[in-house]
Amino acid sequence: MIAATSMFNESLAHIIQQIAIYAIPLLLGIICHEVAHGYVSCLLGDPTAKNAGRLTLNPLKHLDVMGTLVFVLTRMIGWAKPVPINPRYYKNPRRDIVLVSLAGPATNFVLAALFYLLYRVLAVVIMTSSPAVATYVIFPVINIAAAGTIVNIILGTFNLFPIPPLDGSKVLAVMLPPHMAASYMKLERYGFIILIVLVMTGMFERFFQVIIGSVYTLLF
């Protein structure tokens, strides 16, 4: 009984530790992703996101309860409340929709690069640090930096999937003839169901396991 309780406590502690490590880069990745959409849209003449108060890093303005819960459960996919945009403000709607759509994933890849740079720097610094500083300060931050690299690569890649309403679908819709694009975007009402099916069947898991494995092999 004591052994079982000890194992449960260790397992619970590990889960809490993993949540703590992934929470910061996950929040940062999701929020910056959405802010990037709104910021680029604003640069292209659309004040909608700015007027809605969405050009902020305040997580309460962006978090979607269901999207966050799905990420916690699947550890692969998740989403925030979409930043509102209005393509009617764009001078070149087809081009500008692509730029706004790609701004989110591009931001995630930039964040992944910055987290990895932090990881490499701290991996050198820890070699000359005292045991106490290394254990209680640098090592936890290294774990967060590694998690930030992986999380943002996953977020960026996931959002490029051409499944409405993901960013990749908006890019593909612009490339299709108008009548095909209209039919294609009607899938948006079923997008959540499609994503859940892909997760439940293990297709997403297999795909991202390959990506994560490749990233660890190349970078860590």
C-alpha positions in Angstrom: 0.0 0.0 0.0 2.8 2.4 0.9 4.7 1.5 -2.3 1.5 2.0 -4.4 0.9 5.4 -2.7 4.5 6.4 -3.3 4.3 5.4 -7.0 1.0 7.4 -7.3 2.6 10.5 -5.7 5.7 10.2 -8.0 3.4 9.8 -11.1 1.3 12.8 -10.0 4.4 14.9 -9.3 5.7 14.0 -12.8 2.4 15.0 -14.4 2.5 18.4 -12.6 6.1 18.9 -13.5 5.3 18.2 -17.2 2.4 20.6 -17.2 4.6 23.3 -15.6 7.3 22.8 -18.2 4.9 22.9 -21.2 2.5 25.6 -19.9 4.8 28.6 -20.5 5.9 27.8 -24.1 2.4 26.5 -25.0 0.7 29.8 -23.8 3.4 31.9 -25.5 3.1 29.9 -28.7 -0.7 30.1 -28.9 -1.0 33.7 -28.0 1.8 34.9 -30.2 0.3 32.9 -33.1 -3.0 34.7 -32.8 -1.4 38.1 -32.2 0.7 37.7 -35.3 -2.5 37.1 -37.4 -4.0 40.3 -36.0 -0.8 42.4 -36.3 -0.1 41.5 -39.9 -3.8 42.1 -40.8 -3.5 45.5 -39.1 -0.4 46.3 -41.1 -2.4 45.5 -44.2 -5.0 48.1 -43.3 -7.5 46.0 -41.2 -8.1 47.5 -37.7 -10.5 44.8 -36.7 -8.2 42.9 -34.3 -6.8 46.2 -32.8 -10.3 47.5 -32.2 -11.3 44.2 -30.6 -8.4 44.5 -28.2 -6.7 41.3 -29.5 -3.3 42.8 -30.2 -2.2 41.9 -26.7 -0.2 39.2 -24.9 -2.8 39.0 -22.2 -3.8 35.2 -22.2 -7.3 35.9 -21.0 -8.0 37.7 -24.3 -7.0 34.7 -26.4 -7.5 31.4 -24.5 -10.2 29.0 -25.7 -11.3 26.6 -22.9 -12.1 23.7 -25.3 -8.9 24.3 -27.4 -6.7 24.3 -24.3 -8.5 21.2 -22.9 -8.0 19.3 -26.2 -4.2 20.1 -26.1 -3.9 18.9 -22.5 -5.7 15.6 -23.4 -4.0 15.0 -26.8 -0.7 16.7 -26.1 -0.7 17.4 -29.9 -3.4 19.8 -31.0 -5.0 22.9 -29.5 -6.2 26.3 -30.4 -7.1 29.8 -29.1 -10.0 32.1 -29.9 -9.4 33.2 -33.6 -8.4 36.8 -34.0 -11.1 38.6 -36.0 -10.1 40.0 -39.4 -11.9 41.7 -42.2 -10.5 41.0 -45.7 -12.6 43.9 -47.1 -9.9 46.3 -45.8 -7.2 44.6 -47.9 -5.9 46.2 -51.1 -5.0 42.8 -52.5 -7.3 40.3 -50.7 -5.9 37.1 -52.2 -2.3 38.0 -51.4 -3.1 39.5 -48.0 -5.1 36.6 -46.8 -2.1 34.3 -47.5 0.2 36.7 -45.6 -2.1 36.9 -42.6 -2.7 33.1 -42.6 1.0 32.3 -42.7 1.9 34.9 -40.0 0.8 32.6 -37.3 2.7 29.4 -38.2 5.8 31.6 -39.1 5.7 33.1 -35.7 5.7 29.6 -34.1 8.7 28.6 -36.1 10.5 31.8 -35.1 9.7 31.1 -31.4 11.0 27.5 -31.9 14.3 28.9 -33.2 14.5 31.3 -30.2 13.7 28.6 -27.7 16.4 26.4 -29.3 18.9 29.2 -29.2 18.2 29.6 -25.5 18.6 25.9 -25.0 22.0 25.9 -26.7 23.3 28.9 -24.7 22.1 27.4 -21.4 23.7 24.1 -22.3 27.0 25.9 -22.3 26.4 28.0 -19.3 25.4 25.1 -17.1 28.8 23.6 -17.5 30.4 26.4 -15.6 27.6 26.9 -13.0 27.5 25.8 -9.4 25.6 22.6 -8.7 22.8 24.5 -6.9 22.3 27.1 -9.7 22.5 24.4 -12.3 19.9 22.2 -10.6 17.4 24.7 -9.4 17.7 27.5 -12.0 19.3 26.6 -15.3 18.2 23.0 -15.7 14.4 23.8 -15.3 14.8 26.6 -17.8 16.6 24.3 -20.2 13.7 21.9 -20.0 11.3 24.8 -20.8 13.5 25.8 -23.7 13.5 22.3 -25.1 9.7 22.0 -24.6 9.3 25.4 -26.3 11.2 24.2 -29.3 9.0 21.1 -29.7 5.7 22.8 -28.9 6.1 25.6 -31.4 7.2 23.3 -34.2 4.1 21.2 -33.5 1.8 24.3 -33.4 3.3 25.7 -36.6 3.1 22.4 -38.5 -0.4 21.6 -37.2 -1.8 24.9 -38.3 -0.4 24.4 -41.8 -2.7 21.4 -42.3 -5.2 22.2 -45.1 -8.2 21.3 -42.8 -10.7 24.2 -42.3 -10.5 26.3 -40.2 -6.7 25.9 -39.9 -4.4 28.4 -41.5 -3.3 26.0 -44.2 -6.9 25.7 -45.4 -7.1 29.5 -46.0 -3.9 29.5 -48.1 -5.2 26.5 -50.1 -8.6 28.2 -50.6 -7.0 31.3 -52.2 -5.2 29.0 -54.7 -8.4 27.3 -55.7 -10.9 28.6 -58.3 -13.7 30.6 -56.6 -16.4 27.9 -56.9 -14.1 25.2 -55.6 -12.9 27.4 -52.7 -16.5 28.1 -51.6 -17.3 24.4 -51.5 -14.0 23.6 -49.8 -14.5 26.2 -47.0 -17.9 24.7 -46.2 -15.9 21.9 -44.6 -15.2 24.4 -41.8 -18.3 23.4 -39.9 -17.0 19.9 -39.8 -13.4 20.8 -39.1 -13.5 20.0 -35.4 -15.0 16.6 -36.1 -12.4 15.9 -38.8 -9.5 16.8 -36.4 -10.9 14.7 -33.6 -11.3 11.7 -35.9 -7.7 12.1 -37.0 -6.6 12.2 -33.4 -8.7 9.3 -32.3 -7.5 7.1 -35.2 -3.9 7.8 -34.3 -3.0 9.4 -37.6 -1.9 12.7 -36.1 0.0 10.9 -33.3 2.0 8.9 -35.9 2.7 11.9 -38.0 3.9 14.1 -35.1 5.9 11.3 -33.5 7.9 11.2 -36.7 8.4 15.0 -36.5 9.3 15.0 -32.8 11.6 12.1 -33.3 13.4 13.9 -36.2 13.6 17.1 -34.2 15.2 15.3 -31.2 17.6 13.5 -33.4 18.7 16.7 -35.3 18.7 19.2 -32.4 19.1 17.5 -29.1 
